[in-house]
Amino acid sequence: MKLVTAAVTAVLAIAAAGPAFAVTVKNNSNVEITIGVDLGSSEKVETIGAGKSVVIDCPDGCGVTGPWGFSWMASGNDIITSDGTALVTVQEPPAKK
């Protein structure tokens, strides 16, 4: 019985040792969106269906790029919500006359 109690205590201690950092990206649009995730040592692409969300493990923070037009430096338990439109637009300078 002591062995079982010790094992349960060890599992609980490991689970409580540190928070799990995850970033949630919510797609509030009516179309599928694609995001890029930069984890520092690796990168991945995630596709999020219309009205769906995805949870990304980001233990040391990560960069998330999507239709909003820039890289969001996410950390902790951030929640990023997108309606599928760009928040940044690029305009060409007017032609010189």
C-alpha positions as a Markdown table, in Angstrom:
| # | Residue | x | y | z |
|---|---|---|---|---|
| 1 | Met | 0.0 | 0.0 | 0.0 |
| 2 | Lys | 2.9 | 2.3 | 0.8 |
| 3 | Leu | 4.3 | 1.7 | -2.7 |
| 4 | Val | 1.0 | 2.7 | -4.4 |
| 5 | Thr | 0.7 | 5.8 | -2.2 |
| 6 | Ala | 4.3 | 6.8 | -3.1 |
| 7 | Ala | 3.7 | 6.2 | -6.8 |
| 8 | Val | 0.5 | 8.3 | -6.8 |
| 9 | Thr | 2.3 | 11.1 | -4.9 |
| 10 | Ala | 5.2 | 11.0 | -7.4 |
| 11 | Val | 2.8 | 11.3 | -10.4 |
| 12 | Leu | 0.9 | 14.2 | -8.8 |
| 13 | Ala | 4.2 | 16.0 | -8.0 |
| 14 | Ile | 5.4 | 15.6 | -11.6 |
| 15 | Ala | 2.1 | 16.9 | -12.9 |
| 16 | Ala | 2.2 | 19.9 | -10.7 |
| 17 | Ala | 5.9 | 20.7 | -11.3 |
| 18 | Gly | 5.2 | 23.3 | -13.9 |
| 19 | Pro | 2.5 | 24.7 | -16.1 |
| 20 | Ala | 2.0 | 23.4 | -19.6 |
| 21 | Phe | 2.1 | 26.4 | -21.9 |
| 22 | Ala | -0.3 | 26.2 | -24.9 |
| 23 | Val | -1.5 | 28.8 | -27.3 |
| 24 | Thr | -5.0 | 28.5 | -28.7 |
| 25 | Val | -5.8 | 29.9 | -32.2 |
| 26 | Lys | -9.5 | 30.3 | -32.9 |
| 27 | Asn | -10.8 | 30.7 | -36.4 |
| 28 | Asn | -14.1 | 32.7 | -36.2 |
| 29 | Ser | -14.4 | 33.0 | -40.0 |
| 30 | Asn | -16.5 | 30.9 | -42.3 |
| 31 | Val | -13.5 | 29.7 | -44.3 |
| 32 | Glu | -10.5 | 27.5 | -43.5 |
| 33 | Ile | -7.3 | 29.3 | -42.5 |
| 34 | Thr | -3.7 | 28.3 | -42.4 |
| 35 | Ile | -1.2 | 29.4 | -39.8 |
| 36 | Gly | 2.6 | 28.9 | -39.4 |
| 37 | Val | 4.1 | 28.2 | -36.0 |
| 38 | Asp | 7.8 | 28.9 | -35.3 |
| 39 | Leu | 8.9 | 27.0 | -32.2 |
| 40 | Gly | 12.5 | 28.1 | -32.4 |
| 41 | Ser | 14.1 | 24.8 | -33.3 |
| 42 | Ser | 11.3 | 23.7 | -35.6 |
| 43 | Glu | 8.4 | 25.0 | -37.6 |
| 44 | Lys | 5.0 | 23.6 | -38.6 |
| 45 | Val | 1.9 | 24.5 | -40.5 |
| 46 | Glu | -1.6 | 24.1 | -39.1 |
| 47 | Thr | -4.9 | 24.3 | -41.0 |
| 48 | Ile | -7.9 | 25.4 | -38.9 |
| 49 | Gly | -11.4 | 24.7 | -40.2 |
| 50 | Ala | -14.1 | 27.4 | -40.2 |
| 51 | Gly | -15.4 | 27.9 | -36.7 |
| 52 | Lys | -12.7 | 25.6 | -35.2 |
| 53 | Ser | -9.7 | 26.1 | -33.0 |
| 54 | Val | -6.3 | 24.5 | -32.5 |
| 55 | Val | -4.1 | 24.3 | -29.4 |
| 56 | Ile | -0.4 | 24.5 | -29.9 |
| 57 | Asp | 2.2 | 23.5 | -27.3 |
| 58 | Cys | 4.5 | 26.4 | -26.8 |
| 59 | Pro | 6.6 | 25.6 | -23.7 |
| 60 | Asp | 9.2 | 28.4 | -24.5 |
| 61 | Gly | 7.0 | 30.7 | -26.5 |
| 62 | Cys | 6.5 | 30.7 | -30.2 |
| 63 | Gly | 5.7 | 32.8 | -33.2 |
| 64 | Val | 2.4 | 32.4 | -34.9 |
| 65 | Thr | 1.8 | 33.8 | -38.4 |
| 66 | Gly | -1.6 | 33.7 | -40.1 |
| 67 | Pro | -4.0 | 35.7 | -42.2 |
| 68 | Trp | -3.7 | 38.7 | -39.8 |
| 69 | Gly | -0.5 | 39.6 | -41.7 |
| 70 | Phe | 2.3 | 39.5 | -39.1 |
| 71 | Ser | 4.0 | 37.1 | -36.6 |
| 72 | Trp | 2.4 | 37.1 | -33.2 |
| 73 | Met | 4.9 | 36.3 | -30.5 |
| 74 | Ala | 2.9 | 34.1 | -28.2 |
| 75 | Ser | 3.7 | 32.9 | -24.7 |
| 76 | Gly | 1.9 | 31.5 | -21.7 |
| 77 | Asn | -1.7 | 30.6 | -22.4 |
| 78 | Asp | -2.4 | 33.2 | -25.1 |
| 79 | Ile | -5.6 | 33.0 | -27.2 |
| 80 | Ile | -5.4 | 34.3 | -30.7 |
| 81 | Thr | -8.7 | 34.9 | -32.5 |
| 82 | Ser | -8.9 | 35.5 | -36.3 |
| 83 | Asp | -11.9 | 36.4 | -38.5 |
| 84 | Gly | -9.7 | 35.4 | -41.5 |
| 85 | Thr | -8.9 | 39.0 | -42.6 |
| 86 | Ala | -5.6 | 40.7 | -42.5 |
| 87 | Leu | -4.9 | 43.2 | -39.8 |
| 88 | Val | -1.9 | 44.6 | -41.8 |
| 89 | Thr | -2.1 | 45.8 | -45.4 |
| 90 | Val | 0.7 | 46.7 | -47.6 |
| 91 | Gln | 0.3 | 49.5 | -50.1 |
| 92 | Glu | 2.7 | 50.3 | -52.9 |
| 93 | Pro | 3.9 | 53.9 | -52.8 |
| 94 | Pro | 2.4 | 56.1 | -55.5 |
| 95 | Ala | 4.3 | 56.2 | -58.8 |
| 96 | Lys | 6.6 | 59.2 | -59.3 |
| 97 | Lys | 5.5 | 61.6 | -61.9 |
